[in-house]
Amino acid sequence: TDQIYLLKNEGYMYIIMWRDEALDLLDKRDRFTRLEVRKEFKQVATDPYNHGIEIDPATRLFATSICNQRYTLVWNLDESNKTIIVQAFVACPFSDKEQITAAILSESNGTIRLF
């Protein structure tokens, strides 16, 4: 778990949690990439509305491209529990919901289904 301040000026602390399946996908990358992904996501997650694209408003599911748009993280924002839950990590830039869903299914061998 990583801790960040999502709304610094209001002092709300959010916890970033990674699903095991998302960590499995991240662990396929080299050590430098893993560290950079976590570091950059902590920075952009401080302002999800400017850095994330909400792809499913009903479940508060966002996609955020990071590391010069080489990777995309898909995550939920659970405001009531002050938690960001990373659902998936894939090696492609975000373009649309269908493209990212296909990439996640492919990279996870069908184990991660978001919709």
ABEGO torsion letter per residue (X at the ends): XBBBBABAAAGBBBBBBBBAAAAAAAAABBAAAAAAAAAAAAAAAABAAAABBBABAAAGBBBBBBGGGABBBBBBBBAAAGBBBBABBBBBBBABAAAAAAAAAAAAGGABBAX
